[in-house]
Amino acid sequence: MAGAGMKAIKNRIASVNSTKQITNAMHLVASSKLRKAKQAAEDSSAYFNTMYETIVDISMNTRGVNSQFLKSRDLKKRCHLVIAGDRGLAGGYNSNAFKEAEKYMGLVEDYVITVGKKSYDYFSKRDVKIIDRIESAEKYEYEEVRAITEKLMKMYQEGEVDQVILTYTEFESALSQKPKVIKLLPLVFDKPLEYGGERYREKQEEKDPNVYISEEIIREREERRQEEAKEAEEFVKRFKKTDNNSRAKVQYLPSAKSVLEFLIPNYISGTINGAIVESYASEQGARRTAMESATDNANEMIQNLELSYNRARQSAVTQEITEISAGVEALK
């Protein structure tokens, strides 16, 4: 019996060692890719942030510009552009992005444009229509982004969608990545994005006397809503200029409309491209952390298994010595 137990432990040690080699190799590859991806994210972040803030500033502080991109509509159809990875084994990177995107789904008719293999695989199994895709978040061409931009603008102009939002993962650091949703169209930023079916169902449940909801859950929901409302208010205050003189100092030549018509396609394509770059860096950071943790866990498991193996071996040796001694005594 001891021999059988020792063999099982040895097999287990070999299996964990094999897994450790894979996780360690993926950790090294992710670390190498992260250095390049981090640099690319840092290089693009200035343009990414400046373009987004400029378009928000113009849209919120410019009056008299007749553009359909500056007019909100009744929300009936919404297009989601969701960026995820090409592979798994990256901790909660992919699932967190999907959860964030799904917060805004289910209340109106939803369409999805996927970026990355995992995003396509996930939404192809859901009750949502995929209208286009960028196959890889790692090996994509900027022309693919331009094509998506043209398609989104055309759909919005023709009334096929009433809103376009982008879900990506913001790269804060190698250890911290945060899923985020921003609006691409229309260029109306004076109120927060409207949530989807999840939040709608929450409110319906709270109104239904037949549904019991604990006080703790109600308190958590209320705190979350207050925090979201505070963030939205701070966002509006950040860009809204109440001083007429400050607004008059900004002059757009030849006109604000011409500047907007030039900026909008560049804003959309630049924002999408920057989001893909940040998401890819976030993916590598998440994968490096996950694989490093998995390798450490494998080392700990091997140490515990080796200890168990040594104990089993010692027990087997002790048992054999006892049996030999008993046999000798019996022969006397």
URBEL-V344292 format. One record per helix or strand of 2 or more residues. SS is the DSSP state (hx for helix, st for strand). FROM is the first residue (numbers start at 1). TO is the last residue. Records with the same first field share a line. If there is no record, write none. Layout:
SS=FROM-TO + FROM-TO
This chain:
hx=2-61 + 68-70 + 93-102 + 117-123 + 142-157 + 197-207 + 215-239 + 244-248 + 256-331
st=77-83 + 109-115 + 129-134 + 163-171 + 177-185
